[in-house]
Amino acid sequence: MAPFLVPDGGPFGRESPLGRRGAALDCLVLGDYPAALHLLEALLADQFEVPSTRCHLARVYLLMGREPDARRQVAAAWEERAAAPRYVVGRALWFLTLFALIDGVDASPWIGRVKTLGPDEDAQMDWTMQPVLEALRARLSPEAHAIVSALFLALAGHTHAEGLAGQAWWRDTEPVPID
């Protein structure tokens, strides 16, 4: 597979922030995590869509085995949620749920916030998380992996996502204000 190449100029040109973020995604998919990290760190330095860029960085850090760095980026994205679009708030909540499950602590406060936010039935953007889900499979219990997988599908607006209402862990979790 060839790396992401777009014409220079325009909103998606290689020199544009969106073009560079697209190139970072291609690097991630190709397994070139250092290149993806370099592109995303530059976007963060340029203050491009900061909460979103932090979530993109967290994904790369997880794939690089740099979980403390991923956690710092997600914590900062969560602190900056007021400046984030709805889908980025959902992504930050997904990561916070993931970290609670990895730590073996109660994830219901984060799941409750996802429940308040609700699944993104109008998602317009692909969210490439399969590499992360696969990389973390061995670290998660089968139940925890099923939870983050179902939340990923719902937050990404996948029509093939199993109904969350049928999942006891979803049904039994009280909504929590996002504040």
Protein Blocks (a to p, Z undefined) as FASTA:
>chain_A
ZZddddeejjkbmkbmklmmmmmmmmmmnopamlmmmmmmmmmmnopakllmmmmmmmmm
mmnopamlmmmmmmmmmmmmmmpcfklmmmmmmmmmmmmmmnopafklmmmmmmmnopaf
kbcbdcdfklmmmmmmmmpcfklmmmmmmmmmmmnopakbccfklpmklmmpccddfZZ
